Amino acid sequence: MEQLTHYDIENNQKQFPITIVCDAIRTPENIGMCFRISESFGVQKIYFHENSPTTENRIVKKTARNTVNQIEHDVYNNFDALIQQLKQEGNTIIGIEITDKSIDIQDFNFKNYEKIVLLLGSERNGIENINLLDETIAIPMYGRNSSMNVIHSLAITLYEVTNQLAVSSKQ
């Protein structure tokens, strides 16, 4: 067995019909990791709130590495208007949030949706207006803690979504 370097690996590059909306995420490390995770999983676009740290932030740059140049991103100032616009463009808005209507992520059929927006809530308060969502999904947890870091949730969700979509595109 030999450990491979970045130069030895050639990924099967693919883009999925997935957009990420970050609802007022404030931590520069989370913004940077959102870029890295999203680029790794072939996300089309990311939206950040205007009050979130920008791509000019030193910590965002360091954490994101060069992925800020590899994925389309934009800034919004009106959450409700952005969600309405994305719905009009044919997107299904799916919140990664624990609600009384959340479906466990492994039971959710992402293949039923043509264009997906994954909505991440703020680190402290979650999603601002859950009434705008079409669906909510939750990641089952088995420890005492009932929440995890927003970017860890995104990574787990993107793995499940892209796994389902990649399998369905092979059939």
Disulfide bonds with the S-S distance in Angstrom:
none
